Amino acid sequence: MRSKLVAGNWKMHGSRAAISDLLAALKAELPSEPRVDIAVFPSAVYLADTRSLLSGSPVAIGAQNVCEKPGEGAYTGEVSAQMLADIGCRYVIVGHSERRAMYGESSELVASKVKCVLDAGLLPILCVGESEADRDAGRTLEVVAEQIQAVFDLLPVSELASLIVAYEPVWAIGTGKTATPAQAQEVHAFIRGLVAERSTELAAGIRILYGGSVKAANAAELFSQADIDGGLVGGASLNAQEFSAICRAAE
Ligand code: PGA
């Protein structure tokens, strides 16, 4: 059975004071032994603080981005997957649509990041999803397949056991417009089918999260779909009550 995962992507929000308040509230709201995996993704500069504030808590930490180069080197401003592992990260979000759209990340570059994250022993959350124009043009499945294919082109199935995929329709991110459970399920089942073409074992185990305006009010219905294994939550993860309610919905 796949364990559900609820991941809170804080994006470029927060301060030491705000994060300390948010985590105190979250710790008070969440059960001490949740029946789902939970992780928060602060800005890289607050990862270490977040980790200490969460010590003794079941909530894991992850990074929002990573350098596509392995090892160390002259890459000013970058953070390596090994560094993230060194400070106690468990997950790394790669290929978020904001990075693809605003920082020009191609599917090939995103695949290199997935490889670095896996090589460092961390769990990549590979974000895929279509724009509104893609959906209107009937290209949703094609776009998602292309984004996933880049990872299959670089990495053998035998190395993908820790891969997590997040389906995030771009038109649903931060807009309040959630995909309907049926729309999301269709794409999740398609993604699992793509993986099954390579390995039925991997397909049965891989976790596929939904992201895009997930909130307490819609989480339970989304998470009850057969191929939705949790959520990647943006805006609602900055509110302890909302986020913990989403975690409870996943249970
Ligand atoms: P949202 O963001 O929940 O605010 O729509 C989701 C995401 O970008 O991962």
Residues whose N, C-alpha, C, O or C-beta is under 5 A from the ligand:
A	BS01	PGA	N9 A172 I173 G174 T175 G211 G212 S213 V214 L232 V233 G234 G235 A236
